């Protein structure tokens, strides 16, 4: 996910209690493309990518694994890279 940090996203997740060892989140991210993304220079465009899913495994109160699925093509379309 570090590759996508140049899109200028602000994400903060706080869990007050965890009942099981697995947490599933559905999320949407929004942000402004202010820095390079791989070989795509900053466009200054606002982006919004809906319906991402993250699955985390929690052990000893810490995240030990994470899997993420989201529509990367929607992001690239909004940046004008794909049609």
C-alpha positions in Angstrom: 0.0 0.0 0.0 3.0 2.3 0.3 2.9 2.8 -3.5 -0.5 4.4 -3.1 0.5 6.8 -0.3 1.4 9.5 -2.8 -2.3 9.8 -3.7 -2.6 11.8 -0.4 -5.0 9.6 1.5 -5.7 10.0 5.2 -6.7 6.6 6.7 -7.0 6.0 10.4 -8.6 2.8 11.8 -9.3 2.4 15.5 -10.8 -0.7 16.9 -12.4 -0.4 20.4 -12.8 -4.2 20.7 -12.1 -7.2 18.6 -14.3 -10.2 19.2 -12.6 -12.7 16.8 -9.2 -13.1 15.3 -10.4 -11.9 11.9 -11.7 -8.5 11.0 -13.4 -7.7 7.7 -13.8 -4.1 6.5 -15.6 -2.7 3.5 -14.3 0.8 2.6 -14.2 3.6 0.1 -11.1 5.8 -0.3 -11.0 9.3 -1.5 -8.1 11.6 -2.0 -6.1 13.9 -4.3 -3.4 12.6 -6.6 -0.6 14.9 -5.4 2.5 12.8 -6.1 3.7 10.1 -8.5 2.0 6.8 -8.5 4.5 4.3 -10.0 5.3 6.0 -13.4 2.1 8.3 -13.4 3.0 11.9 -12.5 0.8 13.8 -10.1 -2.5 14.9 -11.8 -4.1 16.9 -9.0 -7.3 15.0 -9.7 -9.8 14.1 -7.0 -10.4 10.3 -6.9 -12.9 8.1 -5.1 -12.7 4.3 -5.3 -15.7 2.5 -3.7 -16.2 -1.0 -2.4 -12.7 -2.0 -1.2 -12.5 -5.0 1.1 -9.8 -5.6 3.7 -9.4 -8.8 5.8 -7.1 -8.6 8.8 -5.9 -11.4 11.1 -5.4 -10.2 14.7 -3.1 -12.1 17.1 -2.0 -10.8 20.5 -3.8 -7.5 19.9 -1.8 -6.8 16.7 -2.5 -7.1 13.0 -0.4 -10.0 11.7 -1.8 -10.4 8.2 -3.8 -8.3 5.8 -5.4 -8.9 2.4 -6.8 -6.1 0.3 -9.1 -6.2 -2.7 -10.2 -3.1 -4.5 -10.9 -1.7 -8.0 -7.5 -0.5 -9.2 -8.9 0.1 -12.7 -11.4 2.6 -11.3 -8.5 4.6 -9.9 -6.6 4.5 -13.1 -9.7 5.6 -15.1 -10.2 8.5 -12.8 -6.6 9.5 -13.2 -7.1 9.5 -17.0 -4.6 6.6 -17.6 -7.3 4.1 -18.8 -10.5 4.7 -20.7 
